Amino acid sequence: MGELLLHGGLVATQIDGGQLLEDGAIRISAEGRIAALGPSAEVASDEIRADFPGEVVDLGGRLVLPGQINAHNHLYSALARGMAPLGERPATDFVGVLETLWWPLDRALDEESVYLSALFGLMESARAGVTTVVDHHASQGFVRGSLDAVARAARDLGLRLSTCFEVTDRDGAEVAAAGLEENAAFAASLKDASPLGGAPQITATLGLHASFTLEDETLARAGRLVDELGLPGVHVHLSEDRADAEDALRRGGVRPTQRLDAHGLLRPGSLTIHGLWVDEAEIALLAERGCLLVTNPSSNMNNGVGRCDLARLRAGGVRVAVGTDGMSGDVLNSLALAYFARRDAARDPSVGWDDALALLAGNRAVAEVFFPGAQLGTLRTGGPADLVVMDYLPFTPLNAGNLLGHVLYGGLASRTRDVICGGRYVLREGRFPQLGEDFAELSRRTQLAAQSLWDRRALKPNT
Ligand SMILES: [Zn+2]
């Protein structure tokens, strides 16, 4: 690809605590890095534009933001939209939701449905202004090669991805071992991967489902594997529901956080997801180990599992981040929900802003775990050109100090017009140029694959 010169935009270098250029320009190198960032008069003057060797794009005053980071998603769940759970009556607790909805689905996924689910899940992410997705993949009926299928979707579309396989013992020791092997094989396959905008496009970690579906032997093997492969840590659900804590206590008299820690799984590069039912000792341990805890408010509300107490976690020194947990690709919507949920829980309209700032910083920290040194979530000269153009011409004053207010109250993510990742257009005026012209055909094919997946899952036995 050639160089790109964007000018005449309202350019924010970060949602929080960055600079705002009222008439800003961004010059993107052929390699996909930001070569220059500044006022249009300097970076994209008439003379520069006239002699520019690549494409010149007038942003027409639209808002430009850094591409957003989704700290926890399940791309494998994208084809579940509109799907009814199995069973005659709706599940009345969290484990019931897993048994009637998610576990039958992940046993029925095959190579084509994993690829298409990831592709459409990533498209939804791009449409919500996300350029980096941290994925937690499960397809217990199609383990070997599944992460390649997810990564292929990210390469075909041009987004940045970190993924891993959710290892679990719920389908037996053989499937658990295959899951560990899939994590290892995928991580090894990325050694010579080509970069995007000067940073890796695809990275890996070690995925684990949750303490309550994992045997001690598997946890021990996971800990050894993280060391052997030099992975950042693990990506694991933690105390999403009280059932996780009850199970760990039954097994060995300790809670899930201590159980994971006993196998060396809690590290600064580990992502712990949810953390609704953690006690004070667990909070202290998460803080001591430096783990990141990712909250997913829309998912918690949907599953009726309770609230994540961000204030308590943050007061205990835990670093927090935000994700969507497969509910959608829209991480800024999740950010807004976390903010409103905090006010709702506290019955106090003065709180929440600091939490939103902490979550944005946390998502940048999550990206640094998987893409160290890239400083994703920030636009800067020399950094990867991961940015989004919003169809948003603000009708109230917008400045660096109140941009977060526009994001939380303005539903900005739904206005995503263009997405550039590593200097390449992923979304342009609502279309995906990498996918060619047969988008309607691709959608039809995917709908057939989804129907077949829904039909198949009822045939797979629960184990
Ligand atoms: Zn999850």
Residues whose N, C-alpha, C, O or C-beta is under 5 A from the ligand:
A	BS01	ZN	D325
